[in-house]
């Protein structure tokens, strides 16, 4: 995945994909346990990504307030090919 640009939309898609895997009624007990652990890890990482995005957005808000320059952090905006 190096070289790719991830956005909040990508994160949202990953979270919904994980939700779909958890909802798979064909999973064995062992497979469900694996997906539950994967979900916990994904949730932990997602929380950190969201917190980082909040910090970046707050910094841009402060910059806009004092300089008038309005930009959206790359990690937040949707990719240009959508």
C-alpha positions in Angstrom: 0.0 0.0 0.0 3.0 2.3 0.0 2.5 5.2 -2.3 -1.3 5.2 -2.0 -3.2 8.2 -0.7 -5.7 7.2 2.0 -8.6 9.5 3.0 -11.4 9.4 5.6 -13.5 7.9 2.8 -11.1 5.0 2.5 -11.2 4.5 6.3 -15.0 4.5 6.2 -15.0 1.9 3.4 -12.6 -0.4 5.4 -14.9 -0.1 8.5 -17.9 -1.1 6.5 -16.1 -4.0 4.9 -15.1 -5.3 8.3 -18.7 -4.9 9.4 -19.8 -7.1 6.5 -17.2 -9.7 7.4 -18.5 -9.8 10.9 -22.1 -10.2 9.6 -21.2 -13.3 7.5 -23.4 -16.0 8.9 -21.3 -18.7 7.3 -18.3 -18.1 9.6 -17.3 -20.8 12.0 -16.8 -19.9 15.6 -13.0 -19.8 15.1 -13.3 -17.6 12.0 -15.7 -15.3 13.8 -13.2 -15.0 16.7 -10.5 -14.0 14.1 -12.8 -11.4 12.6 -13.6 -10.0 16.1 -9.9 -9.6 16.9 -9.4 -8.0 13.5 -12.2 -5.6 14.2 -10.7 -4.7 17.5 -7.4 -3.9 15.9 -9.1 -2.0 13.1 -11.1 0.0 15.6 -8.0 0.9 17.6 -6.1 2.1 14.5 -9.2 3.9 13.2 -9.5 5.9 16.4 -5.9 7.0 16.1 -6.4 8.0 12.5 -9.5 10.0 13.4 -7.7 11.7 16.2 -4.8 12.6 13.9 -7.3 14.0 11.4 -8.9 16.1 14.1 -5.5 17.6 15.0 -4.7 18.4 11.4 -8.1 19.9 10.8 -7.8 22.0 14.0 -4.4 23.3 12.8 -5.9 24.3 9.4 -8.8 26.0 11.2 -6.3 28.0 13.3 -4.3 28.8 10.1 -7.5 30.0 8.3 -8.5 32.1 11.3 -5.2 34.0 11.4 -4.1 34.0 7.7 -7.3 33.6 5.8 -5.9 30.6 3.9 -8.4 27.8 3.8 -7.2 24.3 3.0 -8.4 20.8 3.9 -5.8 18.3 5.1 -5.1 15.7 2.5 -6.1 12.9 4.8 -9.6 14.3 5.1 -10.5 15.3 1.6 -11.8 12.7 -0.9 -9.4 11.6 -3.6 -9.6 13.5 -6.9 -10.6 10.5 -8.9 -14.0 10.1 -7.4 
